[in-house]
Amino acid sequence: MIATDLYRYYDADDRLLYIGVSKCAVARAMKHQYDAAWWASFAYMTREVYPTRAAALRAEKAAIKAERPIHNIVHGRPTESTRDYIRRRWPDMPPVDEHTLAAAAALLATAPVRGAA
């Protein structure tokens, strides 16, 4: 049994930016600072420890649905900022409608989790 962190990132105005899980939230934060478009808005983080990854993943899914962080795609409705991020990251991609984004999010939600976060 490996304990797993459930973390939340907030901006300076206490807006919830992102919810995630990792064996080590601090190490995961170091990765986010290089690959997350929203990182410049990050001000602080909170962390809860769960006894297993499965328990943390269940809590993450419930938290994303209930709290609706701005930048989570999986388990939540894609936000305008998510669409903007996709357009910035892949400028040659044709426009994507809400139905396609929702289908992609549903596919990601059911994908198997491999390796460490």
C-alpha positions as CSV (number, residue, x, y, z in Angstrom):
1,M,0.0,0.0,0.0
2,I,1.5,3.3,-1.1
3,A,0.1,6.6,0.3
4,T,-0.9,9.1,-2.3
5,D,-1.3,12.9,-2.2
6,L,-4.4,14.7,-3.4
7,Y,-3.4,18.3,-4.1
8,R,-5.1,21.5,-5.0
9,Y,-3.4,24.5,-6.6
10,Y,-4.9,28.0,-6.0
11,D,-4.1,31.5,-7.3
12,A,-3.6,34.6,-5.2
13,D,-7.4,35.3,-5.2
14,D,-8.1,31.8,-3.8
15,R,-9.5,30.5,-7.1
16,L,-9.0,26.8,-7.5
17,L,-6.7,26.2,-10.5
18,Y,-6.2,22.5,-10.6
19,I,-6.7,19.3,-8.6
20,G,-4.4,16.3,-9.0
21,V,-2.9,13.2,-7.4
22,S,0.7,12.0,-7.0
23,K,2.9,9.9,-4.8
24,C,4.7,13.2,-4.0
25,A,2.8,16.4,-4.5
26,V,6.0,18.5,-4.2
27,A,7.8,16.6,-7.0
28,R,4.6,16.8,-9.1
29,A,4.6,20.6,-8.6
30,M,8.1,20.8,-10.0
31,K,6.8,19.1,-13.2
32,H,3.8,21.4,-13.4
33,Q,6.0,24.5,-13.3
34,Y,7.5,23.4,-16.7
35,D,4.4,22.0,-18.5
36,A,1.3,23.7,-17.2
37,A,0.2,26.9,-18.9
38,W,-1.6,28.0,-15.7
39,W,1.5,27.8,-13.5
40,A,2.2,31.5,-13.7
41,S,-1.1,32.0,-11.7
42,F,-0.1,29.5,-9.0
43,A,0.1,31.0,-5.5
44,Y,-0.3,28.1,-3.0
45,M,-1.1,24.5,-2.7
46,T,-3.1,22.3,-0.2
47,R,-2.5,18.6,0.2
48,E,-4.4,15.6,1.6
49,V,-2.8,12.2,2.1
50,Y,-4.8,9.0,1.2
51,P,-3.7,5.5,2.1
52,T,-3.9,4.2,-1.5
53,R,-3.7,5.6,-5.0
54,A,-7.2,4.1,-5.7
55,A,-8.6,6.1,-2.7
56,A,-6.9,9.3,-3.9
57,L,-8.2,8.8,-7.4
58,R,-11.8,8.4,-6.2
59,A,-11.4,11.5,-4.0
60,E,-9.9,13.4,-7.0
61,K,-12.8,12.6,-9.3
62,A,-15.4,13.7,-6.7
63,A,-13.4,16.9,-5.9
64,I,-13.1,17.9,-9.5
65,K,-16.8,17.3,-10.2
66,A,-17.8,19.2,-7.0
67,E,-15.3,22.0,-7.0
68,R,-14.8,22.5,-10.8
69,P,-11.2,23.7,-10.9
70,I,-10.5,26.1,-13.8
71,H,-7.9,23.9,-15.6
72,N,-8.9,20.3,-15.0
73,I,-10.3,18.6,-18.2
74,V,-10.8,15.1,-16.9
75,H,-14.0,14.7,-14.8
76,G,-15.0,18.3,-15.6
77,R,-16.5,20.4,-18.4
78,P,-13.7,21.9,-20.4
79,T,-13.4,25.6,-19.7
80,E,-12.6,28.5,-22.0
81,S,-9.1,28.6,-20.6
82,T,-8.7,24.9,-21.5
83,R,-9.7,25.7,-25.1
84,D,-7.3,28.6,-25.2
85,Y,-4.5,26.4,-23.9
86,I,-5.2,23.8,-26.6
87,R,-5.1,26.5,-29.2
88,R,-1.8,27.9,-27.9
89,R,-0.2,24.5,-27.6
90,W,-1.4,23.2,-31.0
91,P,-2.1,26.3,-33.1
92,D,-2.6,24.2,-36.3
93,M,-5.3,22.0,-34.8
94,P,-8.7,22.7,-36.3
95,P,-11.4,24.1,-34.0
96,V,-12.8,21.6,-31.6
97,D,-16.5,21.7,-30.5
98,E,-17.9,21.1,-27.0
99,H,-19.1,17.6,-28.0
100,T,-15.6,16.6,-29.1
101,L,-14.0,18.0,-26.0
102,A,-16.5,16.2,-23.8
103,A,-15.8,12.9,-25.6
104,A,-12.1,13.4,-25.2
105,A,-12.5,14.1,-21.5
106,A,-14.7,11.0,-21.0
107,L,-12.1,8.9,-22.8
108,L,-9.3,10.2,-20.6
109,A,-11.4,9.6,-17.5
110,T,-11.7,5.9,-18.3
111,A,-8.1,5.4,-19.5
112,P,-5.9,3.1,-17.3
113,V,-3.4,4.8,-15.1
114,R,0.2,3.7,-15.7
115,G,3.3,4.5,-13.7
116,A,3.8,7.2,-11.2
117,A,2.3,10.6,-11.5
